Amino acid sequence: MNEFNELDMMKNFNVFAITPFYTKVHSSQVLTYDYGKIASTKNTYQLLDDICIYFGSDLNGRLKSARRILRKRKNPPIIISEERGIVACQFPYKDYREPLWVFDLTFKVQPVDKNHCNIIFHNNERFLIRLSAEKVWERRRLALALLCETKYISGRRRFINF
């Protein structure tokens, strides 16, 4: 096994995704540009919960906050750290029940058919997603809107109170 645990990887390396990865021992992988891949016995939700707690709130709190801000109930993106500008988008990953969680929103999208597309990262890692390219771009847009709302707008004084 590698010398780093999953939380160390997520805090200190350039993570671009957390993906389901089912073997007899492992449930997920943390994917980084800097260090490569590390397999984990924790599932994707447990890993996300760990990193969210490290930055001050659990995964359920982040999901609840995103749902309120975006007024979107199903599969919202989450802010992991406002200070560091870390946001994560969830995508239904082909043949897995858990989603692919994407941190690097500068991915490319390659349509496969009307209900599937590939997400391609800078290192040419690709993942088949069970969504159309338009829906993937919409989720990316929502993640950026959430980041903008929480990092750049919510801390400023507003002239109109809601």
Phi and psi in radians as a Rosetta constraint file:
Dihedral C 1 N 2 CA 2 C 2 CIRCULARHARMONIC -1.268 0.35
Dihedral N 2 CA 2 C 2 N 3 CIRCULARHARMONIC 2.823 0.35
Dihedral C 2 N 3 CA 3 C 3 CIRCULARHARMONIC -1.380 0.35
Dihedral N 3 CA 3 C 3 N 4 CIRCULARHARMONIC -0.153 0.35
Dihedral C 3 N 4 CA 4 C 4 CIRCULARHARMONIC -1.855 0.35
Dihedral N 4 CA 4 C 4 N 5 CIRCULARHARMONIC 2.518 0.35
Dihedral C 4 N 5 CA 5 C 5 CIRCULARHARMONIC -1.535 0.35
Dihedral N 5 CA 5 C 5 N 6 CIRCULARHARMONIC 3.032 0.35
Dihedral C 5 N 6 CA 6 C 6 CIRCULARHARMONIC -1.093 0.35
Dihedral N 6 CA 6 C 6 N 7 CIRCULARHARMONIC -0.735 0.35
Dihedral C 6 N 7 CA 7 C 7 CIRCULARHARMONIC -1.126 0.35
Dihedral N 7 CA 7 C 7 N 8 CIRCULARHARMONIC -0.723 0.35
Dihedral C 7 N 8 CA 8 C 8 CIRCULARHARMONIC -1.027 0.35
Dihedral N 8 CA 8 C 8 N 9 CIRCULARHARMONIC -0.746 0.35
Dihedral C 8 N 9 CA 9 C 9 CIRCULARHARMONIC -1.060 0.35
Dihedral N 9 CA 9 C 9 N 10 CIRCULARHARMONIC -0.817 0.35
Dihedral C 9 N 10 CA 10 C 10 CIRCULARHARMONIC -1.205 0.35
Dihedral N 10 CA 10 C 10 N 11 CIRCULARHARMONIC -0.528 0.35
Dihedral C 10 N 11 CA 11 C 11 CIRCULARHARMONIC -1.400 0.35
Dihedral N 11 CA 11 C 11 N 12 CIRCULARHARMONIC -0.623 0.35
Dihedral C 11 N 12 CA 12 C 12 CIRCULARHARMONIC -1.967 0.35
Dihedral N 12 CA 12 C 12 N 13 CIRCULARHARMONIC -0.189 0.35
Dihedral C 12 N 13 CA 13 C 13 CIRCULARHARMONIC -2.083 0.35
Dihedral N 13 CA 13 C 13 N 14 CIRCULARHARMONIC 2.860 0.35
Dihedral C 13 N 14 CA 14 C 14 CIRCULARHARMONIC -1.409 0.35
Dihedral N 14 CA 14 C 14 N 15 CIRCULARHARMONIC 1.423 0.35
Dihedral C 14 N 15 CA 15 C 15 CIRCULARHARMONIC -1.306 0.35
Dihedral N 15 CA 15 C 15 N 16 CIRCULARHARMONIC 2.299 0.35
Dihedral C 15 N 16 CA 16 C 16 CIRCULARHARMONIC -1.934 0.35
Dihedral N 16 CA 16 C 16 N 17 CIRCULARHARMONIC -0.313 0.35
Dihedral C 16 N 17 CA 17 C 17 CIRCULARHARMONIC -2.899 0.35
Dihedral N 17 CA 17 C 17 N 18 CIRCULARHARMONIC 2.769 0.35
Dihedral C 17 N 18 CA 18 C 18 CIRCULARHARMONIC -2.157 0.35
Dihedral N 18 CA 18 C 18 N 19 CIRCULARHARMONIC 2.205 0.35
Dihedral C 18 N 19 CA 19 C 19 CIRCULARHARMONIC -2.224 0.35
Dihedral N 19 CA 19 C 19 N 20 CIRCULARHARMONIC 2.562 0.35
Dihedral C 19 N 20 CA 20 C 20 CIRCULARHARMONIC -1.083 0.35
Dihedral N 20 CA 20 C 20 N 21 CIRCULARHARMONIC 2.524 0.35
Dihedral C 20 N 21 CA 21 C 21 CIRCULARHARMONIC -2.711 0.35
Dihedral N 21 CA 21 C 21 N 22 CIRCULARHARMONIC 1.585 0.35
Dihedral C 21 N 22 CA 22 C 22 CIRCULARHARMONIC -1.604 0.35
Dihedral N 22 CA 22 C 22 N 23 CIRCULARHARMONIC 2.089 0.35
Dihedral C 22 N 23 CA 23 C 23 CIRCULARHARMONIC -2.314 0.35
Dihedral N 23 CA 23 C 23 N 24 CIRCULARHARMONIC -3.019 0.35
Dihedral C 23 N 24 CA 24 C 24 CIRCULARHARMONIC -1.114 0.35
Dihedral N 24 CA 24 C 24 N 25 CIRCULARHARMONIC -0.490 0.35
Dihedral C 24 N 25 CA 25 C 25 CIRCULARHARMONIC -1.925 0.35
Dihedral N 25 CA 25 C 25 N 26 CIRCULARHARMONIC -0.635 0.35
Dihedral C 25 N 26 CA 26 C 26 CIRCULARHARMONIC -1.810 0.35
Dihedral N 26 CA 26 C 26 N 27 CIRCULARHARMONIC 2.699 0.35
Dihedral C 26 N 27 CA 27 C 27 CIRCULARHARMONIC -2.095 0.35
Dihedral N 27 CA 27 C 27 N 28 CIRCULARHARMONIC -0.319 0.35
Dihedral C 27 N 28 CA 28 C 28 CIRCULARHARMONIC -2.750 0.35
Dihedral N 28 CA 28 C 28 N 29 CIRCULARHARMONIC 3.014 0.35
Dihedral C 28 N 29 CA 29 C 29 CIRCULARHARMONIC -2.368 0.35
Dihedral N 29 CA 29 C 29 N 30 CIRCULARHARMONIC 2.466 0.35
Dihedral C 29 N 30 CA 30 C 30 CIRCULARHARMONIC -1.690 0.35
Dihedral N 30 CA 30 C 30 N 31 CIRCULARHARMONIC 2.170 0.35
Dihedral C 30 N 31 CA 31 C 31 CIRCULARHARMONIC -1.891 0.35
Dihedral N 31 CA 31 C 31 N 32 CIRCULARHARMONIC 2.183 0.35
Dihedral C 31 N 32 CA 32 C 32 CIRCULARHARMONIC -2.203 0.35
Dihedral N 32 CA 32 C 32 N 33 CIRCULARHARMONIC 2.655 0.35
Dihedral C 32 N 33 CA 33 C 33 CIRCULARHARMONIC -1.323 0.35
Dihedral N 33 CA 33 C 33 N 34 CIRCULARHARMONIC -0.564 0.35
Dihedral C 33 N 34 CA 34 C 34 CIRCULARHARMONIC -1.435 0.35
Dihedral N 34 CA 34 C 34 N 35 CIRCULARHARMONIC -0.702 0.35
Dihedral C 34 N 35 CA 35 C 35 CIRCULARHARMONIC -2.041 0.35
Dihedral N 35 CA 35 C 35 N 36 CIRCULARHARMONIC -0.165 0.35
Dihedral C 35 N 36 CA 36 C 36 CIRCULARHARMONIC 1.643 0.35
Dihedral N 36 CA 36 C 36 N 37 CIRCULARHARMONIC -2.415 0.35
Dihedral C 36 N 37 CA 37 C 37 CIRCULARHARMONIC -2.010 0.35
Dihedral N 37 CA 37 C 37 N 38 CIRCULARHARMONIC 2.537 0.35
Dihedral C 37 N 38 CA 38 C 38 CIRCULARHARMONIC -2.304 0.35
Dihedral N 38 CA 38 C 38 N 39 CIRCULARHARMONIC 2.190 0.35
Dihedral C 38 N 39 CA 39 C 39 CIRCULARHARMONIC -1.409 0.35
Dihedral N 39 CA 39 C 39 N 40 CIRCULARHARMONIC 2.583 0.35
Dihedral C 39 N 40 CA 40 C 40 CIRCULARHARMONIC -2.340 0.35
Dihedral N 40 CA 40 C 40 N 41 CIRCULARHARMONIC 2.586 0.35
Dihedral C 40 N 41 CA 41 C 41 CIRCULARHARMONIC -1.379 0.35
Dihedral N 41 CA 41 C 41 N 42 CIRCULARHARMONIC -0.279 0.35
Dihedral C 41 N 42 CA 42 C 42 CIRCULARHARMONIC -1.414 0.35
Dihedral N 42 CA 42 C 42 N 43 CIRCULARHARMONIC 2.629 0.35
Dihedral C 42 N 43 CA 43 C 43 CIRCULARHARMONIC -1.439 0.35
Dihedral N 43 CA 43 C 43 N 44 CIRCULARHARMONIC 3.051 0.35
Dihedral C 43 N 44 CA 44 C 44 CIRCULARHARMONIC -1.071 0.35
Dihedral N 44 CA 44 C 44 N 45 CIRCULARHARMONIC -0.666 0.35
Dihedral C 44 N 45 CA 45 C 45 CIRCULARHARMONIC -1.154 0.35
Dihedral N 45 CA 45 C 45 N 46 CIRCULARHARMONIC -0.692 0.35
Dihedral C 45 N 46 CA 46 C 46 CIRCULARHARMONIC -1.143 0.35
Dihedral N 46 CA 46 C 46 N 47 CIRCULARHARMONIC -0.712 0.35
Dihedral C 46 N 47 CA 47 C 47 CIRCULARHARMONIC -1.119 0.35
Dihedral N 47 CA 47 C 47 N 48 CIRCULARHARMONIC -0.764 0.35
Dihedral C 47 N 48 CA 48 C 48 CIRCULARHARMONIC -1.111 0.35
Dihedral N 48 CA 48 C 48 N 49 CIRCULARHARMONIC -0.695 0.35
Dihedral C 48 N 49 CA 49 C 49 CIRCULARHARMONIC -1.073 0.35
Dihedral N 49 CA 49 C 49 N 50 CIRCULARHARMONIC -0.748 0.35
Dihedral C 49 N 50 CA 50 C 50 CIRCULARHARMONIC -1.022 0.35
Dihedral N 50 CA 50 C 50 N 51 CIRCULARHARMONIC -0.841 0.35
Dihedral C 50 N 51 CA 51 C 51 CIRCULARHARMONIC -1.249 0.35
Dihedral N 51 CA 51 C 51 N 52 CIRCULARHARMONIC -0.611 0.35
Dihedral C 51 N 52 CA 52 C 52 CIRCULARHARMONIC -1.113 0.35
Dihedral N 52 CA 52 C 52 N 53 CIRCULARHARMONIC -0.768 0.35
Dihedral C 52 N 53 CA 53 C 53 CIRCULARHARMONIC -1.086 0.35
Dihedral N 53 CA 53 C 53 N 54 CIRCULARHARMONIC -0.696 0.35
Dihedral C 53 N 54 CA 54 C 54 CIRCULARHARMONIC -0.994 0.35
Dihedral N 54 CA 54 C 54 N 55 CIRCULARHARMONIC -0.647 0.35
Dihedral C 54 N 55 CA 55 C 55 CIRCULARHARMONIC -1.650 0.35
Dihedral N 55 CA 55 C 55 N 56 CIRCULARHARMONIC 0.185 0.35
Dihedral C 55 N 56 CA 56 C 56 CIRCULARHARMONIC 2.039 0.35
Dihedral N 56 CA 56 C 56 N 57 CIRCULARHARMONIC -0.108 0.35
Dihedral C 56 N 57 CA 57 C 57 CIRCULARHARMONIC -2.681 0.35
Dihedral N 57 CA 57 C 57 N 58 CIRCULARHARMONIC 2.674 0.35
Dihedral C 57 N 58 CA 58 C 58 CIRCULARHARMONIC -1.429 0.35
Dihedral N 58 CA 58 C 58 N 59 CIRCULARHARMONIC 3.018 0.35
Dihedral C 58 N 59 CA 59 C 59 CIRCULARHARMONIC -1.048 0.35
Dihedral N 59 CA 59 C 59 N 60 CIRCULARHARMONIC -0.727 0.35
Dihedral C 59 N 60 CA 60 C 60 CIRCULARHARMONIC -1.090 0.35
Dihedral N 60 CA 60 C 60 N 61 CIRCULARHARMONIC -0.684 0.35
Dihedral C 60 N 61 CA 61 C 61 CIRCULARHARMONIC -1.129 0.35
Dihedral N 61 CA 61 C 61 N 62 CIRCULARHARMONIC -0.708 0.35
Dihedral C 61 N 62 CA 62 C 62 CIRCULARHARMONIC -1.147 0.35
Dihedral N 62 CA 62 C 62 N 63 CIRCULARHARMONIC -0.720 0.35
Dihedral C 62 N 63 CA 63 C 63 CIRCULARHARMONIC -1.136 0.35
Dihedral N 63 CA 63 C 63 N 64 CIRCULARHARMONIC -0.746 0.35
Dihedral C 63 N 64 CA 64 C 64 CIRCULARHARMONIC -1.086 0.35
Dihedral N 64 CA 64 C 64 N 65 CIRCULARHARMONIC -0.767 0.35
Dihedral C 64 N 65 CA 65 C 65 CIRCULARHARMONIC -1.074 0.35
Dihedral N 65 CA 65 C 65 N 66 CIRCULARHARMONIC -0.806 0.35
Dihedral C 65 N 66 CA 66 C 66 CIRCULARHARMONIC -1.091 0.35
Dihedral N 66 CA 66 C 66 N 67 CIRCULARHARMONIC -0.702 0.35
Dihedral C 66 N 67 CA 67 C 67 CIRCULARHARMONIC -1.101 0.35
Dihedral N 67 CA 67 C 67 N 68 CIRCULARHARMONIC -0.695 0.35
Dihedral C 67 N 68 CA 68 C 68 CIRCULARHARMONIC -1.208 0.35
Dihedral N 68 CA 68 C 68 N 69 CIRCULARHARMONIC -0.785 0.35
Dihedral C 68 N 69 CA 69 C 69 CIRCULARHARMONIC -1.163 0.35
Dihedral N 69 CA 69 C 69 N 70 CIRCULARHARMONIC -0.800 0.35
Dihedral C 69 N 70 CA 70 C 70 CIRCULARHARMONIC -1.533 0.35
Dihedral N 70 CA 70 C 70 N 71 CIRCULARHARMONIC -0.219 0.35
Dihedral C 70 N 71 CA 71 C 71 CIRCULARHARMONIC 0.980 0.35
Dihedral N 71 CA 71 C 71 N 72 CIRCULARHARMONIC 0.747 0.35
Dihedral C 71 N 72 CA 72 C 72 CIRCULARHARMONIC -2.248 0.35
Dihedral N 72 CA 72 C 72 N 73 CIRCULARHARMONIC 2.114 0.35
Dihedral C 72 N 73 CA 73 C 73 CIRCULARHARMONIC -1.488 0.35
Dihedral N 73 CA 73 C 73 N 74 CIRCULARHARMONIC -0.659 0.35
Dihedral C 73 N 74 CA 74 C 74 CIRCULARHARMONIC -1.742 0.35
Dihedral N 74 CA 74 C 74 N 75 CIRCULARHARMONIC 2.204 0.35
Dihedral C 74 N 75 CA 75 C 75 CIRCULARHARMONIC 0.889 0.35
Dihedral N 75 CA 75 C 75 N 76 CIRCULARHARMONIC 0.924 0.35
Dihedral C 75 N 76 CA 76 C 76 CIRCULARHARMONIC -1.312 0.35
Dihedral N 76 CA 76 C 76 N 77 CIRCULARHARMONIC 2.745 0.35
Dihedral C 76 N 77 CA 77 C 77 CIRCULARHARMONIC -1.249 0.35
Dihedral N 77 CA 77 C 77 N 78 CIRCULARHARMONIC 2.886 0.35
Dihedral C 77 N 78 CA 78 C 78 CIRCULARHARMONIC -2.268 0.35
Dihedral N 78 CA 78 C 78 N 79 CIRCULARHARMONIC 2.649 0.35
Dihedral C 78 N 79 CA 79 C 79 CIRCULARHARMONIC -1.606 0.35
Dihedral N 79 CA 79 C 79 N 80 CIRCULARHARMONIC 2.179 0.35
Dihedral C 79 N 80 CA 80 C 80 CIRCULARHARMONIC -1.590 0.35
Dihedral N 80 CA 80 C 80 N 81 CIRCULARHARMONIC -0.768 0.35
Dihedral C 80 N 81 CA 81 C 81 CIRCULARHARMONIC -2.520 0.35
Dihedral N 81 CA 81 C 81 N 82 CIRCULARHARMONIC 2.059 0.35
Dihedral C 81 N 82 CA 82 C 82 CIRCULARHARMONIC -1.169 0.35
Dihedral N 82 CA 82 C 82 N 83 CIRCULARHARMONIC -0.746 0.35
Dihedral C 82 N 83 CA 83 C 83 CIRCULARHARMONIC -1.065 0.35
Dihedral N 83 CA 83 C 83 N 84 CIRCULARHARMONIC -0.791 0.35
Dihedral C 83 N 84 CA 84 C 84 CIRCULARHARMONIC -1.529 0.35
Dihedral N 84 CA 84 C 84 N 85 CIRCULARHARMONIC -0.115 0.35
Dihedral C 84 N 85 CA 85 C 85 CIRCULARHARMONIC 1.191 0.35
Dihedral N 85 CA 85 C 85 N 86 CIRCULARHARMONIC 0.659 0.35
Dihedral C 85 N 86 CA 86 C 86 CIRCULARHARMONIC -1.704 0.35
Dihedral N 86 CA 86 C 86 N 87 CIRCULARHARMONIC 2.129 0.35
Dihedral C 86 N 87 CA 87 C 87 CIRCULARHARMONIC -2.226 0.35
Dihedral N 87 CA 87 C 87 N 88 CIRCULARHARMONIC 2.652 0.35
Dihedral C 87 N 88 CA 88 C 88 CIRCULARHARMONIC -2.333 0.35
Dihedral N 88 CA 88 C 88 N 89 CIRCULARHARMONIC 2.393 0.35
Dihedral C 88 N 89 CA 89 C 89 CIRCULARHARMONIC -1.947 0.35
Dihedral N 89 CA 89 C 89 N 90 CIRCULARHARMONIC 2.457 0.35
Dihedral C 89 N 90 CA 90 C 90 CIRCULARHARMONIC -1.846 0.35
Dihedral N 90 CA 90 C 90 N 91 CIRCULARHARMONIC 2.396 0.35
Dihedral C 90 N 91 CA 91 C 91 CIRCULARHARMONIC -2.291 0.35
Dihedral N 91 CA 91 C 91 N 92 CIRCULARHARMONIC 2.430 0.35
Dihedral C 91 N 92 CA 92 C 92 CIRCULARHARMONIC -1.213 0.35
Dihedral N 92 CA 92 C 92 N 93 CIRCULARHARMONIC 2.005 0.35
Dihedral C 92 N 93 CA 93 C 93 CIRCULARHARMONIC -1.565 0.35
Dihedral N 93 CA 93 C 93 N 94 CIRCULARHARMONIC 2.261 0.35
Dihedral C 93 N 94 CA 94 C 94 CIRCULARHARMONIC -0.919 0.35
Dihedral N 94 CA 94 C 94 N 95 CIRCULARHARMONIC 2.253 0.35
Dihedral C 94 N 95 CA 95 C 95 CIRCULARHARMONIC 1.231 0.35
Dihedral N 95 CA 95 C 95 N 96 CIRCULARHARMONIC 0.242 0.35
Dihedral C 95 N 96 CA 96 C 96 CIRCULARHARMONIC -2.217 0.35
Dihedral N 96 CA 96 C 96 N 97 CIRCULARHARMONIC 2.573 0.35
Dihedral C 96 N 97 CA 97 C 97 CIRCULARHARMONIC -1.471 0.35
Dihedral N 97 CA 97 C 97 N 98 CIRCULARHARMONIC -0.429 0.35
Dihedral C 97 N 98 CA 98 C 98 CIRCULARHARMONIC -1.598 0.35
Dihedral N 98 CA 98 C 98 N 99 CIRCULARHARMONIC 2.637 0.35
Dihedral C 98 N 99 CA 99 C 99 CIRCULARHARMONIC -1.389 0.35
Dihedral N 99 CA 99 C 99 N 100 CIRCULARHARMONIC 2.827 0.35
Dihedral C 99 N 100 CA 100 C 100 CIRCULARHARMONIC -1.480 0.35
Dihedral N 100 CA 100 C 100 N 101 CIRCULARHARMONIC 2.220 0.35
Dihedral C 100 N 101 CA 101 C 101 CIRCULARHARMONIC -1.798 0.35
Dihedral N 101 CA 101 C 101 N 102 CIRCULARHARMONIC 2.114 0.35
Dihedral C 101 N 102 CA 102 C 102 CIRCULARHARMONIC -1.891 0.35
Dihedral N 102 CA 102 C 102 N 103 CIRCULARHARMONIC 2.222 0.35
Dihedral C 102 N 103 CA 103 C 103 CIRCULARHARMONIC -1.737 0.35
Dihedral N 103 CA 103 C 103 N 104 CIRCULARHARMONIC -0.619 0.35
Dihedral C 103 N 104 CA 104 C 104 CIRCULARHARMONIC -1.571 0.35
Dihedral N 104 CA 104 C 104 N 105 CIRCULARHARMONIC 1.844 0.35
Dihedral C 104 N 105 CA 105 C 105 CIRCULARHARMONIC -1.516 0.35
Dihedral N 105 CA 105 C 105 N 106 CIRCULARHARMONIC 0.176 0.35
Dihedral C 105 N 106 CA 106 C 106 CIRCULARHARMONIC -1.657 0.35
Dihedral N 106 CA 106 C 106 N 107 CIRCULARHARMONIC 0.396 0.35
Dihedral C 106 N 107 CA 107 C 107 CIRCULARHARMONIC -1.202 0.35
Dihedral N 107 CA 107 C 107 N 108 CIRCULARHARMONIC 2.840 0.35
Dihedral C 107 N 108 CA 108 C 108 CIRCULARHARMONIC -1.764 0.35
Dihedral N 108 CA 108 C 108 N 109 CIRCULARHARMONIC 2.707 0.35
Dihedral C 108 N 109 CA 109 C 109 CIRCULARHARMONIC -2.124 0.35
Dihedral N 109 CA 109 C 109 N 110 CIRCULARHARMONIC 2.291 0.35
Dihedral C 109 N 110 CA 110 C 110 CIRCULARHARMONIC -2.137 0.35
Dihedral N 110 CA 110 C 110 N 111 CIRCULARHARMONIC 1.927 0.35
Dihedral C 110 N 111 CA 111 C 111 CIRCULARHARMONIC -1.081 0.35
Dihedral N 111 CA 111 C 111 N 112 CIRCULARHARMONIC 2.457 0.35
Dihedral C 111 N 112 CA 112 C 112 CIRCULARHARMONIC -1.869 0.35
Dihedral N 112 CA 112 C 112 N 113 CIRCULARHARMONIC -0.905 0.35
Dihedral C 112 N 113 CA 113 C 113 CIRCULARHARMONIC -2.636 0.35
Dihedral N 113 CA 113 C 113 N 114 CIRCULARHARMONIC -2.939 0.35
Dihedral C 113 N 114 CA 114 C 114 CIRCULARHARMONIC -1.227 0.35
Dihedral N 114 CA 114 C 114 N 115 CIRCULARHARMONIC -0.289 0.35
Dihedral C 114 N 115 CA 115 C 115 CIRCULARHARMONIC -2.083 0.35
Dihedral N 115 CA 115 C 115 N 116 CIRCULARHARMONIC 0.125 0.35
Dihedral C 115 N 116 CA 116 C 116 CIRCULARHARMONIC -2.487 0.35
Dihedral N 116 CA 116 C 116 N 117 CIRCULARHARMONIC 2.640 0.35
Dihedral C 116 N 117 CA 117 C 117 CIRCULARHARMONIC -2.702 0.35
Dihedral N 117 CA 117 C 117 N 118 CIRCULARHARMONIC 2.870 0.35
Dihedral C 117 N 118 CA 118 C 118 CIRCULARHARMONIC -1.779 0.35
Dihedral N 118 CA 118 C 118 N 119 CIRCULARHARMONIC 2.383 0.35
Dihedral C 118 N 119 CA 119 C 119 CIRCULARHARMONIC -1.727 0.35
Dihedral N 119 CA 119 C 119 N 120 CIRCULARHARMONIC 2.228 0.35
Dihedral C 119 N 120 CA 120 C 120 CIRCULARHARMONIC -2.121 0.35
Dihedral N 120 CA 120 C 120 N 121 CIRCULARHARMONIC 2.192 0.35
Dihedral C 120 N 121 CA 121 C 121 CIRCULARHARMONIC -1.648 0.35
Dihedral N 121 CA 121 C 121 N 122 CIRCULARHARMONIC 3.011 0.35
Dihedral C 121 N 122 CA 122 C 122 CIRCULARHARMONIC -1.019 0.35
Dihedral N 122 CA 122 C 122 N 123 CIRCULARHARMONIC -0.522 0.35
Dihedral C 122 N 123 CA 123 C 123 CIRCULARHARMONIC -1.567 0.35
Dihedral N 123 CA 123 C 123 N 124 CIRCULARHARMONIC 0.209 0.35
Dihedral C 123 N 124 CA 124 C 124 CIRCULARHARMONIC 1.238 0.35
Dihedral N 124 CA 124 C 124 N 125 CIRCULARHARMONIC 0.201 0.35
Dihedral C 124 N 125 CA 125 C 125 CIRCULARHARMONIC -1.151 0.35
Dihedral N 125 CA 125 C 125 N 126 CIRCULARHARMONIC 2.364 0.35
Dihedral C 125 N 126 CA 126 C 126 CIRCULARHARMONIC -2.302 0.35
Dihedral N 126 CA 126 C 126 N 127 CIRCULARHARMONIC 2.589 0.35
Dihedral C 126 N 127 CA 127 C 127 CIRCULARHARMONIC -2.367 0.35
Dihedral N 127 CA 127 C 127 N 128 CIRCULARHARMONIC 2.319 0.35
Dihedral C 127 N 128 CA 128 C 128 CIRCULARHARMONIC -1.464 0.35
Dihedral N 128 CA 128 C 128 N 129 CIRCULARHARMONIC 2.111 0.35
Dihedral C 128 N 129 CA 129 C 129 CIRCULARHARMONIC -1.903 0.35
Dihedral N 129 CA 129 C 129 N 130 CIRCULARHARMONIC 2.474 0.35
Dihedral C 129 N 130 CA 130 C 130 CIRCULARHARMONIC -1.546 0.35
Dihedral N 130 CA 130 C 130 N 131 CIRCULARHARMONIC 0.929 0.35
Dihedral C 130 N 131 CA 131 C 131 CIRCULARHARMONIC -2.551 0.35
Dihedral N 131 CA 131 C 131 N 132 CIRCULARHARMONIC 2.736 0.35
Dihedral C 131 N 132 CA 132 C 132 CIRCULARHARMONIC -1.250 0.35
Dihedral N 132 CA 132 C 132 N 133 CIRCULARHARMONIC 2.812 0.35
Dihedral C 132 N 133 CA 133 C 133 CIRCULARHARMONIC -1.037 0.35
Dihedral N 133 CA 133 C 133 N 134 CIRCULARHARMONIC -0.659 0.35
Dihedral C 133 N 134 CA 134 C 134 CIRCULARHARMONIC -1.099 0.35
Dihedral N 134 CA 134 C 134 N 135 CIRCULARHARMONIC -0.711 0.35
Dihedral C 134 N 135 CA 135 C 135 CIRCULARHARMONIC -1.206 0.35
Dihedral N 135 CA 135 C 135 N 136 CIRCULARHARMONIC -0.606 0.35
Dihedral C 135 N 136 CA 136 C 136 CIRCULARHARMONIC -1.117 0.35
Dihedral N 136 CA 136 C 136 N 137 CIRCULARHARMONIC -0.795 0.35
Dihedral C 136 N 137 CA 137 C 137 CIRCULARHARMONIC -1.112 0.35
Dihedral N 137 CA 137 C 137 N 138 CIRCULARHARMONIC -0.623 0.35
Dihedral C 137 N 138 CA 138 C 138 CIRCULARHARMONIC -1.137 0.35
Dihedral N 138 CA 138 C 138 N 139 CIRCULARHARMONIC -0.743 0.35
Dihedral C 138 N 139 CA 139 C 139 CIRCULARHARMONIC -1.123 0.35
Dihedral N 139 CA 139 C 139 N 140 CIRCULARHARMONIC -0.671 0.35
Dihedral C 139 N 140 CA 140 C 140 CIRCULARHARMONIC -1.099 0.35
Dihedral N 140 CA 140 C 140 N 141 CIRCULARHARMONIC -0.768 0.35
Dihedral C 140 N 141 CA 141 C 141 CIRCULARHARMONIC -1.052 0.35
Dihedral N 141 CA 141 C 141 N 142 CIRCULARHARMONIC -0.753 0.35
Dihedral C 141 N 142 CA 142 C 142 CIRCULARHARMONIC -1.103 0.35
Dihedral N 142 CA 142 C 142 N 143 CIRCULARHARMONIC -0.676 0.35
Dihedral C 142 N 143 CA 143 C 143 CIRCULARHARMONIC -1.119 0.35
Dihedral N 143 CA 143 C 143 N 144 CIRCULARHARMONIC -0.748 0.35
Dihedral C 143 N 144 CA 144 C 144 CIRCULARHARMONIC -1.179 0.35
Dihedral N 144 CA 144 C 144 N 145 CIRCULARHARMONIC -0.648 0.35
Dihedral C 144 N 145 CA 145 C 145 CIRCULARHARMONIC -1.126 0.35
Dihedral N 145 CA 145 C 145 N 146 CIRCULARHARMONIC -0.715 0.35
Dihedral C 145 N 146 CA 146 C 146 CIRCULARHARMONIC -1.114 0.35
Dihedral N 146 CA 146 C 146 N 147 CIRCULARHARMONIC -0.764 0.35
Dihedral C 146 N 147 CA 147 C 147 CIRCULARHARMONIC -1.072 0.35
Dihedral N 147 CA 147 C 147 N 148 CIRCULARHARMONIC -0.785 0.35
Dihedral C 147 N 148 CA 148 C 148 CIRCULARHARMONIC -1.073 0.35
Dihedral N 148 CA 148 C 148 N 149 CIRCULARHARMONIC -0.783 0.35
Dihedral C 148 N 149 CA 149 C 149 CIRCULARHARMONIC -1.094 0.35
Dihedral N 149 CA 149 C 149 N 150 CIRCULARHARMONIC -0.785 0.35
Dihedral C 149 N 150 CA 150 C 150 CIRCULARHARMONIC -1.439 0.35
Dihedral N 150 CA 150 C 150 N 151 CIRCULARHARMONIC -0.596 0.35
Dihedral C 150 N 151 CA 151 C 151 CIRCULARHARMONIC -1.563 0.35
Dihedral N 151 CA 151 C 151 N 152 CIRCULARHARMONIC -0.716 0.35
Dihedral C 151 N 152 CA 152 C 152 CIRCULARHARMONIC -1.856 0.35
Dihedral N 152 CA 152 C 152 N 153 CIRCULARHARMONIC -0.402 0.35
Dihedral C 152 N 153 CA 153 C 153 CIRCULARHARMONIC -1.856 0.35
Dihedral N 153 CA 153 C 153 N 154 CIRCULARHARMONIC -0.771 0.35
Dihedral C 153 N 154 CA 154 C 154 CIRCULARHARMONIC -1.120 0.35
Dihedral N 154 CA 154 C 154 N 155 CIRCULARHARMONIC -0.454 0.35
Dihedral C 154 N 155 CA 155 C 155 CIRCULARHARMONIC -1.437 0.35
Dihedral N 155 CA 155 C 155 N 156 CIRCULARHARMONIC -0.154 0.35
Dihedral C 155 N 156 CA 156 C 156 CIRCULARHARMONIC -1.660 0.35
Dihedral N 156 CA 156 C 156 N 157 CIRCULARHARMONIC 2.675 0.35
Dihedral C 156 N 157 CA 157 C 157 CIRCULARHARMONIC -1.180 0.35
Dihedral N 157 CA 157 C 157 N 158 CIRCULARHARMONIC 2.429 0.35
Dihedral C 157 N 158 CA 158 C 158 CIRCULARHARMONIC -1.902 0.35
Dihedral N 158 CA 158 C 158 N 159 CIRCULARHARMONIC 2.558 0.35
Dihedral C 158 N 159 CA 159 C 159 CIRCULARHARMONIC -1.452 0.35
Dihedral N 159 CA 159 C 159 N 160 CIRCULARHARMONIC -0.458 0.35
Dihedral C 159 N 160 CA 160 C 160 CIRCULARHARMONIC -1.989 0.35
Dihedral N 160 CA 160 C 160 N 161 CIRCULARHARMONIC 2.144 0.35
Dihedral C 160 N 161 CA 161 C 161 CIRCULARHARMONIC -1.585 0.35
Dihedral N 161 CA 161 C 161 N 162 CIRCULARHARMONIC 2.412 0.35
